[in-house]
């Protein structure tokens, strides 16, 4: 998988893992915009599960419109998400 | 969302775990205390105030701080290496038309190694659940009434980065020295629940 680029639209996978995860429930299933790639870190889910060699993935700052999350509000919420939490929304490059 | 921190079974569980480790001879109480003391040594909101005062006084530092805070911090004698590993710090700047406020909805992530322990309200379920939903109302309850046309960004530190808000320099402070400017900055200003 190629890395996400700033401005790309992504959807957070609407999964409900049994163990620890850092994908907050309030953004699951929602579409956001990649702000920047922060760096690469071991996937928190696998670290918490005690994996001997947890996957290392890019972590992104992802911006969500309050109106999309809550149905109201003019603000933005940014959430820091590991790459495998998200899938690309094709053909919707956002130039904001 | 995890629950309140102070009340909780997890505090007792941590204490029991500590006792087991100490009884088993894995670590000593003095070692645990030394690790905590080292991490919190010099960790105080005054560090954040110094960073802000320098950024207000030096446009070059301000630009470097916003571009790569970890690389800029040594210029004021600070770093993010106080904990187990160096943490990425992202500084977000308020402007006349944009305001930033920090939260950790999953738990209570905060740049402790730099600023010291977070305020108790920062860890409350009320703050964590409401500020992402209705920040303007929450900020008003803190006494910060933002103009309607000020855009608000709420930064939820859900992974490995920690955040710091760079407040706007107050009007009428042109003649102040860096220490005098630093004295104006509050911990709430560094979180974004106050203007400065």
Interface residues (C-beta under 8 A of the other chain):
Chain A: X22 X23 X24 X25 X26 X38 X39 X41 X44 X59 X61 X63 X66 X69 X70 X73 X74 X75 X76 X77 X78 X79 X80 X81 X82
Chain B: X1 X88 X90 X105 X106 X132 X133 X134 X135 X136 X151 X152 X153 X154 X155 X156 X157 X158 X159 X160 X161
